[in-house]
Amino acid sequence: MTYATLPDIVLEPIVRNALMEDLGTYGDVTTRAVIPPATTYDAAINAREPGIVSGMQIARIAFGLVDPSLEIEPLVEDGDTIAPGDTLMRIRGKAASILSGERVALNFAGRLSGIATMTESFVAKTEGTKTRITCTRKTTPGLRVVEKLAVLHGGGFNHRYSLSDAILIKDNHIAAAGGVRAVLEASKAVASHMMTVEIEVDTLDQLAEVLDVGGASAVLLDNMDTPTLVEAVKMTGGRLPLEASGNMKLERIAEVAATGVDYISSGALTHSARTLDLGLDF
């Protein structure tokens, strides 16, 4: 399997900012005080629990930015399944450099592996259906690109990255603009052939109006119970992709996927994932 990657140059500014935050104005004073400059060591990032790994590319970048002379050997790829005791990366060179980059590397790798692992658990619940799991914009400010990358590593799909990627008409847009017909006609007037238009509906009556007016590329079914989702799929008849959203917890995913919706979006993938336990051992 080929896993999702980004060019290092895209990720470096994010990692550099995290290193600057951690190193502060005077660097790693503890390491400088107690570790002789010439001390070298072999270190390893090891898994303490099972999961799907993400953030190895970022960990490599972190150590490399601290000290380009470090020898960094990734032993797994982002997206791989890992077990307790697995060694994910070896880092050889100056002990001071390894220690100075340790926390940033582990913060990213643990956080992103947690997202990938949670995503994989959601995806597993859709087995045998056409439904895809997708994330939302409920991400940590400044870290959206890496958190969405972790969703891909877990087998999920990405929703839009930002407000500028696509037209997504939410309930507040509908209320402020004067109704479903008004927002769809306004969107049709300005959207280019490259711009998709998704509209959120809360009721089957709204869905019927969307299907009548036209102009939508997809429909988001918000906070609907399972019988209503089943009816929405029947009403649409495959004319538009349907995305189920709202309170999509792990225990409900299989039931919702069985309704025939095309996508299930969940903010929990990025805002509620538990950090996977990884450690750096000397």
C-alpha positions as CSV (number, residue, x, y, z in Angstrom):
1,M,0.0,0.0,0.0
2,T,1.2,3.5,-0.8
3,Y,0.6,5.8,2.1
4,A,-0.1,9.6,2.0
5,T,2.9,11.8,2.2
6,L,3.6,15.5,1.7
7,P,6.8,17.2,0.7
8,D,9.1,18.0,3.6
9,I,9.0,21.7,2.7
10,V,5.2,21.8,3.5
11,L,5.7,20.3,6.9
12,E,9.0,21.9,8.0
13,P,7.4,25.3,9.0
14,I,5.0,23.5,11.4
15,V,7.8,21.4,12.9
16,R,10.2,24.4,13.1
17,N,7.6,26.5,15.0
18,A,7.1,23.6,17.5
19,L,10.8,23.3,18.0
20,M,11.1,27.1,18.6
21,E,8.3,26.9,21.1
22,D,10.1,24.1,23.0
23,L,13.6,25.4,22.8
24,G,12.6,28.9,23.9
25,T,15.1,31.7,23.8
26,Y,18.1,29.9,25.2
27,G,17.9,26.4,24.0
28,D,17.8,23.1,26.0
29,V,19.5,24.3,29.2
30,T,19.2,20.9,31.0
31,T,20.9,19.0,28.2
32,R,23.6,21.7,27.9
33,A,24.3,21.5,31.6
34,V,24.6,17.8,32.0
35,I,25.5,16.2,28.7
36,P,29.1,16.6,27.4
37,P,29.0,17.9,23.9
38,A,30.9,15.0,22.4
39,T,28.6,12.3,23.9
40,T,26.9,10.2,21.3
41,Y,24.2,7.7,21.6
42,D,21.8,5.3,19.8
43,A,18.2,6.0,20.6
44,A,14.9,4.4,19.4
45,I,11.3,5.4,19.2
46,N,9.3,2.4,20.5
47,A,5.6,1.6,20.6
48,R,4.1,1.1,24.0
49,E,0.7,0.0,22.6
50,P,-0.9,-1.2,19.3
51,G,-2.2,1.2,16.7
52,I,-1.7,2.8,13.3
53,V,1.4,4.9,13.2
54,S,1.5,8.5,11.8
55,G,4.0,11.3,12.3
56,M,7.2,9.4,11.4
57,Q,7.9,11.8,8.6
58,I,7.5,14.7,11.0
59,A,9.7,13.1,13.7
60,R,12.4,12.6,11.1
61,I,12.1,16.3,10.1
62,A,12.2,17.4,13.8
63,F,15.4,15.5,14.6
64,G,17.0,16.7,11.3
65,L,16.2,20.3,12.0
66,V,17.8,20.1,15.4
67,D,20.9,18.5,14.0
68,P,21.4,17.6,10.3
69,S,24.3,15.3,11.3
70,L,22.0,12.8,13.1
71,E,21.6,9.5,11.4
72,I,17.9,8.8,11.3
73,E,16.5,5.4,10.3
74,P,12.7,5.1,10.0
75,L,11.7,1.4,10.4
76,V,8.0,1.8,9.6
77,E,6.0,4.0,7.3
78,D,3.2,6.3,8.3
79,G,0.0,4.2,8.0
80,D,1.6,0.9,9.2
81,T,0.1,-1.2,11.9
82,I,2.3,-1.4,15.0
83,A,2.4,-3.5,18.1
84,P,3.7,-3.0,21.6
85,G,7.5,-3.2,21.6
86,D,7.9,-2.4,17.9
87,T,10.8,-0.1,17.1
88,L,9.6,2.7,14.8
89,M,12.7,4.7,14.3
90,R,16.4,4.7,15.3
91,I,18.3,7.9,15.8
92,R,22.1,7.9,16.1
93,G,24.5,10.7,16.9
94,K,24.9,13.5,19.4
95,A,23.0,12.7,22.6
96,A,22.3,16.4,23.2
97,S,20.7,16.8,19.8
98,I,18.5,13.7,20.2
99,L,17.3,14.9,23.6
100,S,16.5,18.4,22.3
101,G,14.3,17.0,19.5
102,E,12.7,14.3,21.5
103,R,9.6,15.9,22.9
104,V,8.5,17.6,19.7
105,A,9.0,14.4,17.7
106,L,7.0,12.4,20.2
107,N,4.3,15.0,20.6
108,F,3.6,14.9,16.9
109,A,4.0,11.1,16.5
110,G,1.8,10.3,19.5
111,R,-0.9,12.7,18.7
112,L,-1.0,11.8,15.0
113,S,-0.8,8.1,15.6
114,G,-3.8,8.5,17.9
115,I,-5.8,10.1,15.1
116,A,-4.8,7.5,12.6
117,T,-5.7,4.7,15.1
118,M,-9.1,6.2,15.9
119,T,-9.8,6.7,12.2
120,E,-8.9,3.0,11.4
121,S,-11.4,1.9,14.1
122,F,-14.2,4.0,12.4
123,V,-13.2,2.6,8.9
124,A,-13.4,-1.0,10.2
125,K,-17.0,-0.4,11.1
126,T,-17.9,0.3,7.4
127,E,-16.6,-3.0,6.1
128,G,-18.9,-4.4,3.4
129,T,-20.5,-1.0,2.6
130,K,-19.6,1.7,0.2
131,T,-19.4,4.3,3.0
132,R,-16.3,6.3,3.5
133,I,-15.1,7.9,6.7
134,T,-14.1,11.6,6.5
135,C,-12.9,14.2,8.9
136,T,-14.0,17.8,9.4
137,R,-12.5,21.2,10.1
138,K,-12.6,20.6,13.9
139,T,-8.8,20.5,14.1
140,T,-6.2,22.0,16.3
141,P,-5.4,25.5,15.1
142,G,-2.2,25.5,13.1
143,L,-2.1,21.7,12.8
144,R,-4.9,21.0,10.3
145,V,-2.6,19.8,7.5
146,V,-0.9,17.2,9.7
147,E,-4.0,16.0,11.5
148,K,-5.8,15.5,8.2
149,L,-2.8,13.7,6.9
150,A,-3.1,11.3,9.9
151,V,-6.8,10.7,8.9
152,L,-5.5,9.4,5.6
153,H,-3.0,7.2,7.3
154,G,-5.8,5.6,9.2
155,G,-7.7,4.8,6.0
156,G,-10.1,7.7,6.1
157,F,-10.7,10.6,3.6
158,N,-10.4,14.3,3.9
159,H,-13.3,16.8,3.9
160,R,-12.4,20.3,2.7
161,Y,-9.2,21.8,4.2
162,S,-10.5,25.4,4.5
163,L,-13.3,27.7,3.8
164,S,-11.9,28.4,0.4
165,D,-11.9,24.9,-0.9
166,A,-15.6,24.4,-1.6
167,I,-19.0,25.9,-0.9
168,L,-20.5,24.2,2.1
169,I,-23.9,25.8,3.0
170,K,-24.7,25.2,6.6
171,D,-28.0,25.8,8.5
172,N,-26.9,29.2,9.6
173,H,-26.2,30.2,6.0
174,I,-29.7,29.0,5.1
175,A,-31.3,31.0,8.0
176,A,-29.4,34.2,7.2
177,A,-29.9,34.0,3.4
178,G,-33.6,33.2,3.4
179,G,-34.0,29.5,2.8
180,V,-32.8,26.5,0.8
181,R,-33.8,27.9,-2.6
182,A,-32.2,31.2,-2.0
183,V,-28.8,29.8,-1.1
184,L,-28.7,27.3,-3.9
185,E,-29.7,29.9,-6.5
186,A,-27.1,32.3,-5.1
187,S,-24.4,29.5,-5.3
188,K,-25.3,28.6,-8.8
189,A,-24.8,32.2,-9.9
190,V,-21.2,32.4,-8.6
191,A,-19.8,28.8,-8.5
192,S,-17.3,27.9,-11.3
193,H,-17.3,24.5,-12.8
194,M,-14.4,23.6,-10.5
195,M,-16.2,24.5,-7.3
196,T,-18.4,21.9,-5.6
197,V,-21.5,22.9,-3.6
198,E,-22.6,20.9,-0.6
199,I,-25.7,21.9,1.4
200,E,-26.7,20.8,4.9
201,V,-30.3,19.8,5.6
202,D,-32.0,18.9,8.8
203,T,-35.3,17.5,7.5
204,L,-36.6,15.4,4.6
205,D,-38.6,18.4,3.5
206,Q,-35.4,20.4,3.0
207,L,-33.9,17.5,1.1
208,A,-36.9,17.4,-1.2
209,E,-36.4,21.1,-1.9
210,V,-32.7,20.6,-2.6
211,L,-33.5,17.9,-5.1
212,D,-36.2,20.1,-6.7
213,V,-34.1,23.2,-7.0
214,G,-30.8,21.6,-8.1
215,G,-27.4,23.1,-8.0
216,A,-25.9,21.0,-5.2
217,S,-23.0,18.6,-5.7
218,A,-23.7,16.8,-2.4
219,V,-26.0,16.9,0.6
220,L,-25.0,16.8,4.2
221,L,-27.7,15.1,6.4
222,D,-27.3,16.6,9.8
223,N,-28.2,14.9,13.0
224,M,-30.8,12.6,11.5
225,D,-31.8,9.4,13.2
226,T,-31.2,6.1,11.3
227,P,-34.8,5.6,9.9
228,T,-34.6,9.2,8.5
229,L,-31.3,8.5,6.9
230,V,-32.7,5.4,5.3
231,E,-35.6,7.5,3.9
232,A,-33.1,10.2,2.7
233,V,-31.1,7.6,0.7
234,K,-34.4,6.3,-0.9
235,M,-35.5,9.8,-1.8
236,T,-32.2,10.8,-3.4
237,G,-31.9,7.6,-5.4
238,G,-28.2,8.0,-6.0
239,R,-28.6,11.4,-7.7
240,L,-26.3,13.1,-5.2
241,P,-23.6,11.9,-2.8
242,L,-25.0,11.9,0.8
243,E,-22.9,12.7,3.9
244,A,-24.2,11.8,7.3
245,S,-22.9,14.0,10.1
246,G,-23.6,15.0,13.7
247,N,-22.8,13.0,16.8
248,M,-21.2,10.2,14.7
249,K,-19.6,8.1,17.5
250,L,-17.9,4.8,16.9
251,E,-20.7,2.7,18.3
252,R,-23.1,4.1,15.7
253,I,-20.9,3.9,12.5
254,A,-21.9,0.4,11.4
255,E,-25.6,1.2,11.7
256,V,-25.3,4.5,9.7
257,A,-23.1,2.9,7.0
258,A,-25.7,0.3,6.5
259,T,-28.2,3.0,5.5
260,G,-26.4,3.5,2.2
261,V,-24.9,7.0,2.8
262,D,-21.8,7.7,0.8
263,Y,-19.9,9.4,3.6
264,I,-19.9,9.7,7.4
265,S,-18.1,12.7,8.7
266,S,-16.9,12.9,12.3
267,G,-15.1,15.7,14.1
268,A,-14.2,13.2,16.8
269,L,-11.4,11.9,14.6
270,T,-9.4,15.0,15.2
271,H,-10.8,16.6,18.3
272,S,-11.2,13.6,20.5
273,A,-8.5,11.1,19.5
274,R,-6.4,9.8,22.4
275,T,-2.6,10.2,22.0
276,L,-0.9,6.9,21.3
277,D,1.7,5.9,23.8
278,L,5.1,6.1,22.1
279,G,8.5,6.6,23.8
280,L,12.1,7.4,23.0
281,D,14.5,5.0,24.7
282,F,18.3,5.3,25.1
